[in-house]
Amino acid sequence: MAHLFAATQTPHILLVKTSSLGDVLHNLPVVSDIARHYPNAQIDWVVEEGFAALPRLHPAVRNVIPVAVRRWRGRLLSAAAWREIAAFRNTLAAQRYDVAIDTQGLLKSALLMLGAQGLRCGFDRDSAREPLAARLYQRTFPVATGQHAVERNRQLAAQALGYPLEGKAEYGILPPAISRPDWLAKGPYAVLLHATSRADKLWDEANWIALGHHLHERSIRCVLPWGSAAEQARSLRLAAAIPGAVAPPRLNLNEVGALLGGAQAVIGVDTGLAHLAAALGVPTVGIYTSTDPALTGLYAGRCAVNLGNIGRAPDTAAIIDALQQAAVC
């Protein structure tokens, strides 16, 4: 495969991957691949405002361009929303890109990229999550479905930019540089990510409590982050039942990243924060109860272990065994 640019050139590249948290994380290896083949590349990234902290963790990302599609949808009669949309379009149009790549494969992401100057690339109609999106690209590429999202993203970018896909996926990020919070006592700790977007993805509270007791017996404190009132209530219930456990105050994304990065281990249900832990190289066990981890599970080599599947929740003993496996990384 012939490279689209010489290694000495400075290509300007735009990536569009707006949401959700896990999907954004799965796009980070694309940045690492591009930087490896084109060390001088100037890489910008369009992302939902709530996830803008994630691309900023990668040193090869020059500029993060936030959008607020989720917020704009509910405010289409607001003049302020339309001013924000106009500001986004002006920001995009002000930069000349050589290539823009939409790895989201949705109509909304393809529409966002329409304002970009440069060759607009994306999945072909048989590969995109929404086939109609392919009509808005100037060049499309086939990428086989049925494989993990990380590899699909990498394969699309490699074809669009003309480099061979080599080696394993590298996320290329480090935890945010935030001091250990006062509410977290010294000593090793594990983060238990019990919260997720759907009730059928939850793991039984009795299992979390049994796991917490196992960790406490090994002098590992359990930390139970939360993001909503219902999740906070669950964190408080679990913390009350697990000796020494902590339900922290509400944390922003950078604070959560720092917490995960300092953990001895992370155990989580199907949630984006578990992917963040794995991307940071922390030993992580993913618990799957209603989704197939082969397509969107944790993807970080030996540091990450996925357990369970649709209708097959793992038990506590399996999680404990997996923790020992993930720790060897």
C-alpha positions as CSV (number, residue, x, y, z in Angstrom):
1,M,0.0,0.0,0.0
2,A,1.4,3.4,-1.0
3,H,1.5,6.1,1.6
4,L,-0.8,9.0,0.8
5,F,1.8,11.5,2.2
6,A,5.6,11.4,2.6
7,A,6.9,11.0,6.1
8,T,8.4,14.5,6.0
9,Q,5.1,16.1,5.0
10,T,2.7,17.8,7.5
11,P,-0.8,16.5,6.6
12,H,-3.8,18.1,8.2
13,I,-6.2,15.4,9.2
14,L,-9.7,15.7,10.8
15,L,-11.2,12.8,12.8
16,V,-14.9,12.7,13.5
17,K,-16.0,10.4,16.3
18,T,-18.4,12.2,18.5
19,S,-19.8,9.7,21.0
20,S,-20.3,7.7,23.1
21,L,-17.5,7.5,25.7
22,G,-16.5,3.9,24.7
23,D,-16.7,4.7,21.0
24,V,-14.5,7.7,21.5
25,L,-11.9,5.6,23.4
26,H,-12.0,3.0,20.6
27,N,-10.9,5.7,18.2
28,L,-7.7,6.7,20.1
29,P,-5.6,3.9,18.4
30,V,-6.3,5.6,15.1
31,V,-4.4,8.7,16.4
32,S,-1.5,6.5,17.4
33,D,-1.4,4.8,14.0
34,I,-1.5,8.1,12.1
35,A,1.3,9.5,14.3
36,R,3.4,6.5,13.7
37,H,3.2,6.7,9.9
38,Y,3.1,10.5,9.7
39,P,5.0,12.0,12.6
40,N,4.4,15.6,11.5
41,A,0.6,15.1,11.1
42,Q,-1.7,17.8,12.5
43,I,-4.7,15.9,13.9
44,D,-7.9,17.6,14.9
45,W,-10.9,15.7,16.4
46,V,-14.7,16.6,16.4
47,V,-16.3,15.1,19.5
48,E,-19.3,15.7,21.8
49,E,-18.5,18.3,24.4
50,G,-19.0,15.9,27.3
51,F,-16.2,13.7,26.0
52,A,-13.7,16.4,24.9
53,A,-11.3,15.5,27.7
54,L,-10.6,12.1,26.2
55,P,-8.9,13.1,22.8
56,R,-7.0,15.8,24.8
57,L,-5.2,13.0,26.7
58,H,-3.5,11.9,23.4
59,P,-0.3,14.0,22.8
60,A,-0.7,13.7,19.0
61,V,-4.1,15.5,18.9
62,R,-3.5,19.1,18.1
63,N,-7.0,20.5,18.5
64,V,-10.3,19.2,19.9
65,I,-13.4,20.7,18.3
66,P,-16.4,20.1,20.6
67,V,-20.0,19.8,19.4
68,A,-23.2,19.6,21.3
69,V,-25.5,17.6,19.1
70,R,-27.3,16.0,22.1
71,R,-28.0,19.4,23.6
72,W,-28.8,21.1,20.3
73,R,-31.5,18.6,19.4
74,G,-33.6,19.7,22.3
75,R,-33.1,23.4,21.6
76,L,-33.7,23.8,17.9
77,L,-35.9,26.8,18.5
78,S,-33.2,28.6,20.5
79,A,-31.2,31.4,19.0
80,A,-28.3,30.5,21.3
81,A,-28.2,27.0,20.0
82,W,-28.1,28.2,16.4
83,R,-25.2,30.6,17.3
84,E,-23.3,27.6,18.7
85,I,-23.9,25.6,15.5
86,A,-22.7,28.5,13.4
87,A,-19.6,28.9,15.5
88,F,-18.9,25.2,15.1
89,R,-19.2,25.4,11.3
90,N,-17.0,28.5,11.2
91,T,-14.3,26.8,13.2
92,L,-14.4,23.8,10.9
93,A,-14.4,25.9,7.7
94,A,-11.5,28.0,9.0
95,Q,-9.1,25.1,8.8
96,R,-8.0,23.4,5.5
97,Y,-7.7,19.7,5.9
98,D,-6.1,17.3,3.5
99,V,-8.3,14.4,4.7
100,A,-11.3,14.2,7.0
101,I,-12.3,10.7,8.3
102,D,-15.7,9.8,9.9
103,T,-15.2,6.7,11.9
104,Q,-18.7,7.0,13.4
105,G,-20.5,5.9,10.3
106,L,-23.7,7.7,11.2
107,L,-25.8,10.3,9.4
108,K,-25.3,12.8,12.1
109,S,-21.5,12.5,12.0
110,A,-21.4,12.6,8.2
111,L,-23.5,15.8,8.3
112,L,-21.1,17.3,10.8
113,M,-18.2,16.6,8.5
114,L,-19.9,18.3,5.5
115,G,-18.4,21.7,6.4
116,A,-14.9,20.4,6.5
117,Q,-12.5,21.5,3.7
118,G,-10.7,18.5,2.4
119,L,-11.4,15.0,1.1
120,R,-14.2,13.5,3.2
121,C,-13.8,9.8,3.8
122,G,-15.9,7.1,5.6
123,F,-17.2,3.6,5.5
124,D,-19.0,2.4,2.4
125,R,-22.7,1.7,2.6
126,D,-22.2,-2.0,3.5
127,S,-19.9,-1.1,6.3
128,A,-21.4,2.0,7.9
129,R,-23.8,1.7,10.8
130,E,-26.2,3.9,8.9
131,P,-25.8,3.2,5.1
132,L,-27.2,6.6,4.2
133,A,-24.1,8.3,5.7
134,A,-22.0,6.8,2.9
135,R,-23.7,9.1,0.4
136,L,-22.2,12.2,2.1
137,Y,-18.6,11.0,1.8
138,Q,-16.4,11.7,-1.2
139,R,-14.5,8.4,-0.8
140,T,-15.7,5.3,0.9
141,F,-14.0,2.1,1.9
142,P,-15.1,-1.4,2.8
143,V,-14.4,-2.6,6.3
144,A,-15.7,-6.0,7.4
145,T,-18.3,-6.1,10.1
146,G,-18.3,-8.6,12.9
147,Q,-14.9,-7.5,14.2
148,H,-14.0,-5.3,17.2
149,A,-14.7,-1.6,16.8
150,V,-11.1,-0.7,17.4
151,E,-9.9,-2.7,14.4
152,R,-12.7,-1.3,12.2
153,N,-11.7,2.2,13.0
154,R,-8.0,1.4,12.4
155,Q,-8.7,-0.3,9.1
156,L,-10.8,2.6,7.8
157,A,-8.1,5.2,8.6
158,A,-5.4,3.1,7.2
159,Q,-7.2,2.8,3.9
160,A,-8.1,6.5,3.8
161,L,-4.5,7.6,4.5
162,G,-2.7,4.9,2.5
163,Y,-0.6,3.2,5.1
164,P,-0.3,-0.5,6.1
165,L,-1.9,-1.5,9.3
166,E,0.8,-2.9,11.6
167,G,1.1,-4.1,15.2
168,K,-1.4,-4.1,18.0
169,A,-3.7,-1.2,18.9
170,E,-2.0,1.5,21.1
171,Y,-4.3,4.0,22.9
172,G,-1.4,6.4,23.5
173,I,-2.8,8.1,26.6
174,L,-1.8,8.6,30.2
175,P,-4.0,9.4,33.2
176,P,-4.7,13.1,33.9
177,A,-2.1,14.6,36.2
178,I,-4.4,15.1,39.2
179,S,-3.3,14.7,42.9
180,R,-4.8,11.9,45.0
181,P,-8.0,13.4,46.5
182,D,-8.3,13.9,50.2
183,W,-11.3,11.6,50.5
184,L,-9.2,8.6,49.3
185,A,-7.0,7.2,52.0
186,K,-3.5,6.0,51.2
187,G,-3.0,2.4,50.1
188,P,-4.0,0.2,47.2
189,Y,-7.6,0.4,45.9
190,A,-9.8,-1.1,43.2
191,V,-12.5,0.8,41.4
192,L,-15.9,-1.0,41.1
193,L,-17.9,0.4,38.1
194,H,-21.3,-0.8,39.0
195,A,-23.3,1.8,36.9
196,T,-24.3,1.5,33.3
197,S,-26.8,2.9,30.9
198,R,-29.3,0.0,30.9
199,A,-30.8,-2.1,33.7
200,D,-30.1,-5.3,31.8
201,K,-26.4,-4.6,31.9
202,L,-26.2,-4.4,35.7
203,W,-24.6,-7.0,37.8
204,D,-26.4,-8.2,40.9
205,E,-25.5,-6.2,44.1
206,A,-24.9,-9.4,46.0
207,N,-22.1,-10.2,43.6
208,W,-20.5,-6.8,44.1
209,I,-20.6,-7.2,47.8
210,A,-19.0,-10.6,47.7
211,L,-16.3,-9.2,45.4
212,G,-15.8,-6.3,47.7
213,H,-15.3,-8.6,50.7
214,H,-12.7,-10.6,48.7
215,L,-10.8,-7.4,48.0
216,H,-11.0,-6.1,51.5
217,E,-9.5,-9.4,52.8
218,R,-6.5,-8.6,50.6
219,S,-6.3,-5.0,52.0
220,I,-7.6,-3.4,48.8
221,R,-10.0,-0.6,49.4
222,C,-13.1,-0.5,47.0
223,V,-14.1,2.8,45.4
224,L,-17.6,3.1,43.9
225,P,-18.0,6.1,41.6
226,W,-21.4,7.2,40.4
227,G,-23.0,9.7,38.0
228,S,-26.7,10.0,38.9
229,A,-28.9,10.0,41.9
230,A,-29.8,6.4,41.4
231,E,-26.2,5.4,40.9
232,Q,-25.2,7.3,44.0
233,A,-27.8,5.5,46.1
234,R,-26.4,2.2,44.8
235,S,-22.8,3.3,45.6
236,L,-23.9,4.2,49.1
237,R,-25.7,0.8,49.6
238,L,-22.7,-1.1,48.4
239,A,-20.2,0.9,50.4
240,A,-22.2,0.3,53.5
241,A,-22.0,-3.4,52.9
242,I,-18.3,-3.6,52.0
243,P,-15.8,-2.9,54.8
244,G,-13.7,0.2,54.1
245,A,-15.4,1.0,50.8
246,V,-15.8,4.5,49.6
247,A,-18.6,6.2,47.7
248,P,-16.8,9.3,46.4
249,P,-18.2,12.7,45.6
250,R,-19.4,13.2,42.1
251,L,-16.3,13.3,39.8
252,N,-15.7,14.9,36.4
253,L,-14.2,12.9,33.5
254,N,-10.6,14.0,34.3
255,E,-11.0,13.2,38.0
256,V,-12.4,9.7,37.1
257,G,-9.5,9.2,34.6
258,A,-7.0,10.0,37.4
259,L,-8.8,7.7,39.8
260,L,-8.8,4.8,37.3
261,G,-5.2,5.4,36.4
262,G,-4.1,5.0,40.0
263,A,-6.1,1.8,40.7
264,Q,-4.6,-1.6,41.3
265,A,-7.5,-3.0,39.4
266,V,-10.8,-2.0,37.9
267,I,-13.9,-4.2,37.6
268,G,-16.8,-2.8,35.6
269,V,-20.0,-3.7,33.8
270,D,-20.5,-2.7,30.1
271,T,-19.7,1.0,30.5
272,G,-17.4,3.5,28.8
273,L,-15.4,4.0,32.0
274,A,-14.3,0.4,32.0
275,H,-12.9,1.0,28.5
276,L,-11.0,4.1,29.8
277,A,-9.4,2.0,32.5
278,A,-8.3,-0.6,29.9
279,A,-7.0,2.1,27.6
280,L,-4.9,3.5,30.5
281,G,-3.3,0.1,30.9
282,V,-4.9,-0.7,34.3
283,P,-5.8,-4.4,34.9
284,T,-9.5,-4.4,34.1
285,V,-12.2,-7.0,34.1
286,G,-15.3,-6.4,32.1
287,I,-18.6,-7.9,33.1
288,Y,-21.1,-8.5,30.3
289,T,-24.7,-9.7,30.9
290,S,-26.7,-8.6,27.8
291,T,-24.1,-7.6,25.1
292,D,-21.4,-9.4,23.2
293,P,-17.9,-8.4,24.2
294,A,-16.5,-9.7,20.9
295,L,-17.7,-6.6,19.1
296,T,-17.4,-3.8,21.7
297,G,-15.8,-5.4,24.8
298,L,-12.6,-4.3,26.5
299,Y,-9.7,-4.3,24.0
300,A,-6.3,-3.9,25.6
301,G,-4.3,-7.1,25.4
302,R,-3.5,-9.0,28.5
303,C,-4.5,-6.2,30.8
304,A,-8.2,-6.6,30.0
305,V,-10.4,-9.6,30.4
306,N,-14.0,-9.9,29.3
307,L,-16.4,-12.2,31.0
308,G,-20.0,-13.1,30.2
309,N,-22.2,-12.5,27.2
310,I,-25.9,-12.1,26.3
311,G,-27.9,-13.8,29.0
312,R,-24.8,-15.2,30.6
313,A,-23.7,-13.1,33.6
314,P,-20.4,-14.3,35.2
315,D,-20.3,-15.2,38.9
316,T,-18.1,-13.8,41.5
317,A,-15.6,-16.7,41.4
318,A,-15.0,-16.1,37.7
319,I,-14.3,-12.4,38.3
320,I,-11.8,-13.2,41.0
321,D,-10.0,-15.7,38.7
322,A,-10.0,-13.1,35.9
323,L,-8.5,-10.5,38.2
324,Q,-5.4,-12.6,38.7
325,Q,-5.1,-13.1,34.9
326,A,-5.5,-9.4,34.2
327,A,-2.9,-8.4,36.8
328,V,-0.2,-10.2,34.7
329,C,0.3,-7.4,32.1
